[in-house]
């Protein structure tokens, strides 16, 4: 009985979280402390200093691609769990049309 209780996911998570928290505090207390490097908070660029640029880096394209990727994967999961049947086929087709429109809108690039 006690073994089954300890192996349940919530209890196991709490136990491991507590164990790792204690280990983290112990190791942080006994680790070597030194001064922070002045370049600590600069973006990493392979060990080289980045030249100053006038243009800010933009991740808009990356986020749009990531959102498209996420929508596609969720769509596959939803469609894979649809029950089989005539009425559900129409609903699945409607769902696919809506997702296709979303994908086209996300994939469309603005010409600047």
N, CA, C and O atoms as a GROMACS GRO file, in nm:
protein
  448
    1UNK      N    1   0.083  -0.120   0.000
    1UNK     CA    2   0.000   0.000   0.000
    1UNK      C    3   0.087   0.126   0.000
    1UNK      O    4   0.064   0.218  -0.079
    2UNK      N    5   0.187   0.130   0.089
    2UNK     CA    6   0.272   0.248   0.097
    2UNK      C    7   0.358   0.262  -0.029
    2UNK      O    8   0.387   0.374  -0.073
    3UNK      N    9   0.399   0.147  -0.086
    3UNK     CA   10   0.479   0.151  -0.209
    3UNK      C   11   0.396   0.207  -0.324
    3UNK      O   12   0.447   0.286  -0.404
    4UNK      N   13   0.272   0.168  -0.333
    4UNK     CA   14   0.186   0.218  -0.441
    4UNK      C   15   0.160   0.368  -0.423
    4UNK      O   16   0.151   0.442  -0.522
    5UNK      N   17   0.148   0.412  -0.298
    5UNK     CA   18   0.128   0.555  -0.272
    5UNK      C   19   0.252   0.635  -0.312
    5UNK      O   20   0.241   0.741  -0.372
    6UNK      N   21   0.371   0.582  -0.278
    6UNK     CA   22   0.495   0.653  -0.311
    6UNK      C   23   0.521   0.656  -0.462
    6UNK      O   24   0.586   0.748  -0.511
    7UNK      N   25   0.472   0.556  -0.534
    7UNK     CA   26   0.495   0.551  -0.677
    7UNK      C   27   0.388   0.625  -0.758
    7UNK      O   28   0.398   0.630  -0.881
    8UNK      N   29   0.289   0.682  -0.693
    8UNK     CA   30   0.190   0.760  -0.767
    8UNK      C   31   0.257   0.887  -0.819
    8UNK      O   32   0.338   0.946  -0.748
    9UNK      N   33   0.225   0.931  -0.939
    9UNK     CA   34   0.296   1.045  -1.000
    9UNK      C   35   0.298   1.173  -0.917
    9UNK      O   36   0.404   1.235  -0.908
   10UNK      N   37   0.187   1.218  -0.855
   10UNK     CA   38   0.196   1.342  -0.778
   10UNK      C   39   0.290   1.331  -0.657
   10UNK      O   40   0.366   1.423  -0.629
   11UNK      N   41   0.283   1.219  -0.586
   11UNK     CA   42   0.368   1.201  -0.469
   11UNK      C   43   0.514   1.188  -0.511
   11UNK      O   44   0.602   1.246  -0.448
   12UNK      N   45   0.541   1.112  -0.617
   12UNK     CA   46   0.678   1.097  -0.667
   12UNK      C   47   0.733   1.232  -0.712
   12UNK      O   48   0.850   1.263  -0.687
   13UNK      N   49   0.650   1.314  -0.777
   13UNK     CA   50   0.694   1.447  -0.819
   13UNK      C   51   0.730   1.532  -0.698
   13UNK      O   52   0.834   1.598  -0.698
   14UNK      N   53   0.646   1.532  -0.596
   14UNK     CA   54   0.673   1.612  -0.476
   14UNK      C   55   0.800   1.565  -0.408
   14UNK      O   56   0.881   1.647  -0.364
   15UNK      N   57   0.820   1.434  -0.398
   15UNK     CA   58   0.941   1.380  -0.334
   15UNK      C   59   1.067   1.419  -0.412
   15UNK      O   60   1.165   1.466  -0.354
   16UNK      N   61   1.065   1.400  -0.544
   16UNK     CA   62   1.182   1.436  -0.624
   16UNK      C   63   1.206   1.586  -0.626
   16UNK      O   64   1.320   1.630  -0.625
   17UNK      N   65   1.099   1.665  -0.630
   17UNK     CA   66   1.114   1.810  -0.626
   17UNK      C   67   1.179   1.853  -0.495
   17UNK      O   68   1.269   1.937  -0.495
   18UNK      N   69   1.134   1.795  -0.384
   18UNK     CA   70   1.194   1.826  -0.255
   18UNK      C   71   1.339   1.784  -0.248
   18UNK      O   72   1.423   1.860  -0.199
   19UNK      N   73   1.370   1.664  -0.296
   19UNK     CA   74   1.507   1.615  -0.295
   19UNK      C   75   1.598   1.704  -0.380
   19UNK      O   76   1.708   1.739  -0.337
   20UNK      N   77   1.554   1.740  -0.498
   20UNK     CA   78   1.635   1.825  -0.585
   20UNK      C   79   1.647   1.967  -0.530
   20UNK      O   80   1.750   2.032  -0.550
   21UNK      N   81   1.545   2.016  -0.460
   21UNK     CA   82   1.554   2.149  -0.399
   21UNK      C   83   1.658   2.151  -0.289
   21UNK      O   84   1.738   2.244  -0.279
   22UNK      N   85   1.658   2.048  -0.205
   22UNK     CA   86   1.757   2.038  -0.097
   22UNK      C   87   1.897   2.027  -0.157
   22UNK      O   88   1.990   2.092  -0.110
   23UNK      N   89   1.913   1.945  -0.261
   23UNK     CA   90   2.042   1.930  -0.327
   23UNK      C   91   2.088   2.062  -0.388
   23UNK      O   92   2.205   2.097  -0.380
   24UNK      N   93   1.996   2.136  -0.450
   24UNK     CA   94   2.029   2.266  -0.510
   24UNK      C   95   2.077   2.364  -0.404
   24UNK      O   96   2.178   2.432  -0.424
   25UNK      N   97   2.006   2.374  -0.292
   25UNK     CA   98   2.044   2.467  -0.186
   25UNK      C   99   2.180   2.428  -0.129
   25UNK      O  100   2.264   2.514  -0.106
   26UNK      N  101   2.203   2.298  -0.108
   26UNK     CA  102   2.330   2.251  -0.053
   26UNK      C  103   2.446   2.283  -0.148
   26UNK      O  104   2.548   2.336  -0.105
   27UNK      N  105   2.429   2.252  -0.276
   27UNK     CA  106   2.537   2.277  -0.372
   27UNK      C  107   2.560   2.426  -0.394
   27UNK      O  108   2.674   2.468  -0.414
   28UNK      N  109   2.456   2.505  -0.391
   28UNK     CA  110   2.472   2.650  -0.407
   28UNK      C  111   2.548   2.709  -0.289
   28UNK      O  112   2.627   2.802  -0.304
   29UNK      N  113   2.522   2.655  -0.171
   29UNK     CA  114   2.587   2.705  -0.050
   29UNK      C  115   2.736   2.671  -0.050
   29UNK      O  116   2.818   2.749  -0.002
   30UNK      N  117   2.771   2.554  -0.103
   30UNK     CA  118   2.910   2.506  -0.096
   30UNK      C  119   2.988   2.524  -0.226
   30UNK      O  120   3.101   2.477  -0.236
   31UNK      N  121   2.931   2.590  -0.325
   31UNK     CA  122   3.004   2.612  -0.450
   31UNK      C  123   3.091   2.737  -0.439
   31UNK      O  124   3.069   2.822  -0.353
   32UNK      N  125   3.189   2.746  -0.527
   32UNK     CA  126   3.279   2.860  -0.526
   32UNK      C  127   3.207   2.984  -0.580
   32UNK      O  128   3.134   2.977  -0.679
   33UNK      N  129   3.228   3.095  -0.513
   33UNK     CA  130   3.167   3.221  -0.557
   33UNK      C  131   3.278   3.311  -0.611
   33UNK      O  132   3.386   3.319  -0.554
   34UNK      N  133   3.251   3.377  -0.719
   34UNK     CA  134   3.348   3.467  -0.779
   34UNK      C  135   3.278   3.590  -0.833
   34UNK      O  136   3.155   3.596  -0.837
   35UNK      N  137   3.355   3.687  -0.874
   35UNK     CA  138   3.292   3.808  -0.929
   35UNK      C  139   3.230   3.778  -1.065
   35UNK      O  140   3.279   3.694  -1.141
   36UNK      N  141   3.123   3.848  -1.094
   36UNK     CA  142   3.058   3.832  -1.224
   36UNK      C  143   3.144   3.897  -1.332
   36UNK      O  144   3.206   4.001  -1.311
   37UNK      N  145   3.147   3.834  -1.447
   37UNK     CA  146   3.219   3.888  -1.562
   37UNK      C  147   3.138   4.005  -1.617
   37UNK      O  148   3.015   3.999  -1.621
   38UNK      N  149   3.205   4.112  -1.660
   38UNK     CA  150   3.129   4.228  -1.710
   38UNK      C  151   3.044   4.198  -1.833
   38UNK      O  152   2.944   4.267  -1.858
   39UNK      N  153   3.082   4.097  -1.912
   39UNK     CA  154   3.005   4.064  -2.032
   39UNK      C  155   2.902   3.955  -2.007
   39UNK      O  156   2.852   3.895  -2.102
   40UNK      N  157   2.870   3.928  -1.883
   40UNK     CA  158   2.783   3.815  -1.849
   40UNK      C  159   2.645   3.826  -1.913
   40UNK      O  160   2.589   3.726  -1.957
   41UNK      N  161   2.590   3.945  -1.919
   41UNK     CA  162   2.452   3.961  -1.966
   41UNK      C  163   2.443   4.000  -2.114
   41UNK      O  164   2.334   4.032  -2.162
   42UNK      N  165   2.554   3.998  -2.185
   42UNK     CA  166   2.550   4.026  -2.328
   42UNK      C  167   2.506   3.902  -2.404
   42UNK      O  168   2.524   3.790  -2.354
   43UNK      N  169   2.450   3.917  -2.524
   43UNK     CA  170   2.410   3.799  -2.600
   43UNK      C  171   2.533   3.717  -2.640
   43UNK      O  172   2.638   3.772  -2.672
   44UNK      N  173   2.518   3.584  -2.638
   44UNK     CA  174   2.629   3.495  -2.672
   44UNK      C  175   2.646   3.491  -2.823
   44UNK      O  176   2.550   3.474  -2.898
   45UNK      N  177   2.770   3.506  -2.867
   45UNK     CA  178   2.797   3.504  -3.011
   45UNK      C  179   2.922   3.422  -3.041
   45UNK      O  180   3.008   3.466  -3.116
   46UNK      N  181   2.931   3.304  -2.983
   46UNK     CA  182   3.044   3.216  -3.011
   46UNK      C  183   3.174   3.266  -2.950
   46UNK      O  184   3.282   3.237  -3.002
   47UNK      N  185   3.165   3.339  -2.841
   47UNK     CA  186   3.285   3.387  -2.775
   47UNK      C  187   3.339   3.517  -2.830
   47UNK      O  188   3.440   3.568  -2.781
   48UNK      N  189   3.274   3.572  -2.931
   48UNK     CA  190   3.320   3.697  -2.989
   48UNK      C  191   3.224   3.809  -2.952
   48UNK      O  192   3.104   3.786  -2.934
   49UNK      N  193   3.278   3.929  -2.942
   49UNK     CA  194   3.192   4.043  -2.915
   49UNK      C  195   3.115   4.080  -3.040
   49UNK      O  196   3.170   4.082  -3.150
   50UNK      N  197   2.986   4.107  -3.023
   50UNK     CA  198   2.904   4.147  -3.137
   50UNK      C  199   2.935   4.290  -3.176
   50UNK      O  200   2.948   4.376  -3.089
   51UNK      N  201   2.947   4.317  -3.305
   51UNK     CA  202   2.966   4.456  -3.347
   51UNK      C  203   2.836   4.534  -3.325
   51UNK      O  204   2.728   4.476  -3.335
   52UNK      N  205   2.845   4.662  -3.295
   52UNK     CA  206   2.722   4.739  -3.278
   52UNK      C  207   2.646   4.748  -3.410
   52UNK      O  208   2.705   4.770  -3.516
   53UNK      N  209   2.517   4.732  -3.402
   53UNK     CA  210   2.434   4.738  -3.522
   53UNK      C  211   2.323   4.839  -3.501
   53UNK      O  212   2.275   4.861  -3.389
   54UNK      N  213   2.282   4.901  -3.612
   54UNK     CA  214   2.173   4.998  -3.603
   54UNK      C  215   2.038   4.930  -3.606
   54UNK      O  216   1.940   4.984  -3.555
   55UNK      N  217   2.032   4.811  -3.665
   55UNK     CA  218   1.905   4.740  -3.680
   55UNK      C  219   1.889   4.643  -3.564
   55UNK      O  220   1.979   4.564  -3.535
   56UNK      N  221   1.775   4.648  -3.499
   56UNK     CA  222   1.748   4.552  -3.391
   56UNK      C  223   1.714   4.417  -3.451
   56UNK      O  224   1.647   4.408  -3.555
   57UNK      N  225   1.760   4.313  -3.384
   57UNK     CA  226   1.727   4.179  -3.430
   57UNK      C  227   1.578   4.153  -3.409
   57UNK      O  228   1.521   4.193  -3.308
   58UNK      N  229   1.516   4.087  -3.504
   58UNK     CA  230   1.374   4.058  -3.495
   58UNK      C  231   1.351   3.909  -3.510
   58UNK      O  232   1.406   3.844  -3.599
   59UNK      N  233   1.270   3.855  -3.423
   59UNK     CA  234   1.238   3.713  -3.427
   59UNK      C  235   1.095   3.690  -3.475
   59UNK      O  236   1.038   3.583  -3.452
   60UNK      N  237   1.037   3.788  -3.542
   60UNK     CA  238   0.899   3.777  -3.587
   60UNK      C  239   0.879   3.658  -3.679
   60UNK      O  240   0.782   3.584  -3.664
   61UNK      N  241   0.969   3.640  -3.774
   61UNK     CA  242   0.957   3.528  -3.867
   61UNK      C  243   0.967   3.396  -3.793
   61UNK      O  244   0.893   3.302  -3.821
   62UNK      N  245   1.059   3.389  -3.698
   62UNK     CA  246   1.076   3.267  -3.620
   62UNK      C  247   0.949   3.235  -3.542
   62UNK      O  248   0.905   3.120  -3.540
   63UNK      N  249   0.890   3.334  -3.477
   63UNK     CA  250   0.770   3.309  -3.397
   63UNK      C  251   0.652   3.269  -3.485
   63UNK      O  252   0.571   3.185  -3.446
   64UNK      N  253   0.641   3.330  -3.603
   64UNK     CA  254   0.533   3.291  -3.694
   64UNK      C  255   0.552   3.147  -3.740
   64UNK      O  256   0.455   3.072  -3.748
   65UNK      N  257   0.675   3.108  -3.769
   65UNK     CA  258   0.703   2.970  -3.809
   65UNK      C  259   0.676   2.874  -3.694
   65UNK      O  260   0.621   2.766  -3.714
   66UNK      N  261   0.715   2.913  -3.573
   66UNK     CA  262   0.688   2.830  -3.456
   66UNK      C  263   0.540   2.813  -3.430
   66UNK      O  264   0.494   2.704  -3.396
   67UNK      N  265   0.464   2.920  -3.447
   67UNK     CA  266   0.319   2.912  -3.430
   67UNK      C  267   0.257   2.823  -3.537
   67UNK      O  268   0.167   2.744  -3.507
   68UNK      N  269   0.304   2.834  -3.659
   68UNK     CA  270   0.255   2.748  -3.767
   68UNK      C  271   0.286   2.602  -3.736
   68UNK      O  272   0.200   2.515  -3.755
   69UNK      N  273   0.405   2.575  -3.689
   69UNK     CA  274   0.446   2.440  -3.652
   69UNK      C  275   0.357   2.386  -3.540
   69UNK      O  276   0.311   2.272  -3.545
   70UNK      N  277   0.332   2.469  -3.438
   70UNK     CA  278   0.246   2.427  -3.327
   70UNK      C  279   0.104   2.400  -3.370
   70UNK      O  280   0.044   2.301  -3.329
   71UNK      N  281   0.048   2.488  -3.453
   71UNK     CA  282  -0.089   2.469  -3.501
   71UNK      C  283  -0.099   2.340  -3.581
   71UNK      O  284  -0.197   2.266  -3.567
   72UNK      N  285   0.001   2.313  -3.665
   72UNK     CA  286  -0.002   2.191  -3.745
   72UNK      C  287   0.000   2.067  -3.658
   72UNK      O  288  -0.073   1.971  -3.683
   73UNK      N  289   0.083   2.067  -3.555
   73UNK     CA  290   0.090   1.949  -3.468
   73UNK      C  291  -0.037   1.930  -3.386
   73UNK      O  292  -0.083   1.818  -3.368
   74UNK      N  293  -0.093   2.038  -3.337
   74UNK     CA  294  -0.220   2.026  -3.263
   74UNK      C  295  -0.330   1.978  -3.357
   74UNK      O  296  -0.415   1.898  -3.316
   75UNK      N  297  -0.329   2.024  -3.481
   75UNK     CA  298  -0.430   1.980  -3.578
   75UNK      C  299  -0.419   1.830  -3.602
   75UNK      O  300  -0.521   1.761  -3.608
   76UNK      N  301  -0.298   1.780  -3.617
   76UNK     CA  302  -0.280   1.636  -3.638
   76UNK      C  303  -0.329   1.558  -3.517
   76UNK      O  304  -0.393   1.454  -3.532
   77UNK      N  305  -0.299   1.606  -3.397
   77UNK     CA  306  -0.346   1.536  -3.277
   77UNK      C  307  -0.498   1.537  -3.266
   77UNK      O  308  -0.558   1.436  -3.231
   78UNK      N  309  -0.559   1.651  -3.297
   78UNK     CA  310  -0.706   1.659  -3.290
   78UNK      C  311  -0.769   1.568  -3.394
   78UNK      O  312  -0.864   1.496  -3.364
   79UNK      N  313  -0.718   1.571  -3.516
   79UNK     CA  314  -0.775   1.487  -3.621
   79UNK      C  315  -0.753   1.339  -3.594
   79UNK      O  316  -0.836   1.256  -3.631
   80UNK      N  317  -0.642   1.305  -3.531
   80UNK     CA  318  -0.615   1.164  -3.501
   80UNK      C  319  -0.709   1.110  -3.394
   80UNK      O  320  -0.732   0.989  -3.388
   81UNK      N  321  -0.764   1.197  -3.311
   81UNK     CA  322  -0.854   1.152  -3.205
   81UNK      C  323  -1.001   1.165  -3.242
   81UNK      O  324  -1.088   1.133  -3.161
   82UNK      N  325  -1.031   1.212  -3.364
   82UNK     CA  326  -1.170   1.220  -3.408
   82UNK      C  327  -1.228   1.079  -3.420
   82UNK      O  328  -1.163   0.990  -3.475
   83UNK      N  329  -1.349   1.057  -3.369
   83UNK     CA  330  -1.411   0.926  -3.391
   83UNK      C  331  -1.454   0.911  -3.536
   83UNK      O  332  -1.487   1.009  -3.604
   84UNK      N  333  -1.454   0.788  -3.583
   84UNK     CA  334  -1.492   0.762  -3.722
   84UNK      C  335  -1.643   0.774  -3.738
   84UNK      O  336  -1.719   0.738  -3.647
   85UNK      N  337  -1.686   0.824  -3.851
   85UNK     CA  338  -1.829   0.836  -3.878
   85UNK      C  339  -1.853   0.940  -3.985
   85UNK      O  340  -1.767   1.024  -4.012
   86UNK      N  341  -1.971   0.934  -4.047
   86UNK     CA  342  -2.003   1.026  -4.157
   86UNK      C  343  -2.012   1.170  -4.107
   86UNK      O  344  -1.955   1.260  -4.168
   87UNK      N  345  -2.083   1.192  -3.996
   87UNK     CA  346  -2.098   1.328  -3.943
   87UNK      C  347  -1.966   1.385  -3.896
   87UNK      O  348  -1.940   1.505  -3.911
   88UNK      N  349  -1.882   1.301  -3.841
   88UNK     CA  350  -1.752   1.348  -3.794
   88UNK      C  351  -1.656   1.376  -3.909
   88UNK      O  352  -1.566   1.458  -3.895
   89UNK      N  353  -1.676   1.310  -4.022
   89UNK     CA  354  -1.592   1.338  -4.139
   89UNK      C  355  -1.616   1.480  -4.188
   89UNK      O  356  -1.521   1.550  -4.223
   90UNK      N  357  -1.741   1.523  -4.190
   90UNK     CA  358  -1.773   1.660  -4.232
   90UNK      C  359  -1.714   1.760  -4.133
   90UNK      O  360  -1.661   1.864  -4.174
   91UNK      N  361  -1.722   1.730  -4.005
   91UNK     CA  362  -1.665   1.818  -3.904
   91UNK      C  363  -1.513   1.824  -3.917
   91UNK      O  364  -1.453   1.931  -3.904
   92UNK      N  365  -1.451   1.710  -3.943
   92UNK     CA  366  -1.306   1.706  -3.964
   92UNK      C  367  -1.263   1.785  -4.086
   92UNK      O  368  -1.161   1.853  -4.084
   93UNK      N  369  -1.341   1.776  -4.194
   93UNK     CA  370  -1.312   1.852  -4.315
   93UNK      C  371  -1.325   2.002  -4.289
   93UNK      O  372  -1.242   2.080  -4.336
   94UNK      N  373  -1.428   2.042  -4.216
   94UNK     CA  374  -1.446   2.182  -4.180
   94UNK      C  375  -1.328   2.231  -4.096
   94UNK      O  376  -1.278   2.342  -4.115
   95UNK      N  377  -1.283   2.148  -4.003
   95UNK     CA  378  -1.168   2.179  -3.918
   95UNK      C  379  -1.042   2.196  -4.003
   95UNK      O  380  -0.964   2.289  -3.982
   96UNK      N  381  -1.022   2.106  -4.100
   96UNK     CA  382  -0.905   2.114  -4.188
   96UNK      C  383  -0.907   2.240  -4.274
   96UNK      O  384  -0.803   2.301  -4.297
   97UNK      N  385  -1.025   2.279  -4.322
   97UNK     CA  386  -1.036   2.402  -4.402
   97UNK      C  387  -0.998   2.523  -4.318
   97UNK      O  388  -0.925   2.611  -4.363
   98UNK      N  389  -1.049   2.528  -4.195
   98UNK     CA  390  -1.015   2.639  -4.106
   98UNK      C  391  -0.866   2.644  -4.074
   98UNK      O  392  -0.807   2.752  -4.072
   99UNK      N  393  -0.806   2.529  -4.051
   99UNK     CA  394  -0.662   2.524  -4.024
   99UNK      C  395  -0.581   2.562  -4.147
   99UNK      O  396  -0.476   2.625  -4.135
  100UNK      N  397  -0.628   2.524  -4.264
  100UNK     CA  398  -0.558   2.560  -4.387
  100UNK      C  399  -0.557   2.710  -4.407
  100UNK      O  400  -0.456   2.768  -4.447
  101UNK      N  401  -0.670   2.774  -4.378
  101UNK     CA  402  -0.676   2.920  -4.388
  101UNK      C  403  -0.580   2.984  -4.289
  101UNK      O  404  -0.509   3.079  -4.323
  102UNK      N  405  -0.575   2.932  -4.166
  102UNK     CA  406  -0.482   2.983  -4.065
  102UNK      C  407  -0.337   2.966  -4.111
  102UNK      O  408  -0.256   3.057  -4.093
  103UNK      N  409  -0.305   2.851  -4.169
  103UNK     CA  410  -0.169   2.825  -4.214
  103UNK      C  411  -0.130   2.919  -4.328
  103UNK      O  412  -0.017   2.968  -4.332
  104UNK      N  413  -0.222   2.944  -4.420
  104UNK     CA  414  -0.192   3.035  -4.531
  104UNK      C  415  -0.168   3.176  -4.479
  104UNK      O  416  -0.077   3.244  -4.524
  105UNK      N  417  -0.250   3.220  -4.384
  105UNK     CA  418  -0.233   3.354  -4.327
  105UNK      C  419  -0.099   3.365  -4.254
  105UNK      O  420  -0.030   3.466  -4.267
  106UNK      N  421  -0.061   3.262  -4.179
  106UNK     CA  422   0.066   3.266  -4.108
  106UNK      C  423   0.186   3.257  -4.202
  106UNK      O  424   0.289   3.320  -4.178
  107UNK      N  425   0.174   3.180  -4.308
  107UNK     CA  426   0.287   3.160  -4.399
  107UNK      C  427   0.304   3.277  -4.496
  107UNK      O  428   0.412   3.293  -4.553
  108UNK      N  429   0.201   3.359  -4.514
  108UNK     CA  430   0.208   3.471  -4.608
  108UNK      C  431   0.302   3.578  -4.552
  108UNK      O  432   0.287   3.622  -4.439
  109UNK      N  433   0.399   3.618  -4.633
  109UNK     CA  434   0.495   3.721  -4.592
  109UNK      C  435   0.454   3.855  -4.650
  109UNK      O  436   0.410   3.863  -4.764
  110UNK      N  437   0.470   3.959  -4.571
  110UNK     CA  438   0.443   4.094  -4.620
  110UNK      C  439   0.563   4.140  -4.703
  110UNK      O  440   0.678   4.120  -4.664
  111UNK      N  441   0.535   4.202  -4.815
  111UNK     CA  442   0.642   4.258  -4.897
  111UNK      C  443   0.666   4.400  -4.851
  111UNK      O  444   0.577   4.485  -4.858
  112UNK      N  445   0.787   4.426  -4.804
  112UNK     CA  446   0.818   4.559  -4.750
  112UNK      C  447   0.899   4.640  -4.847
  112UNK      O  448   0.934   4.754  -4.818
   0.00000   0.00000   0.00000
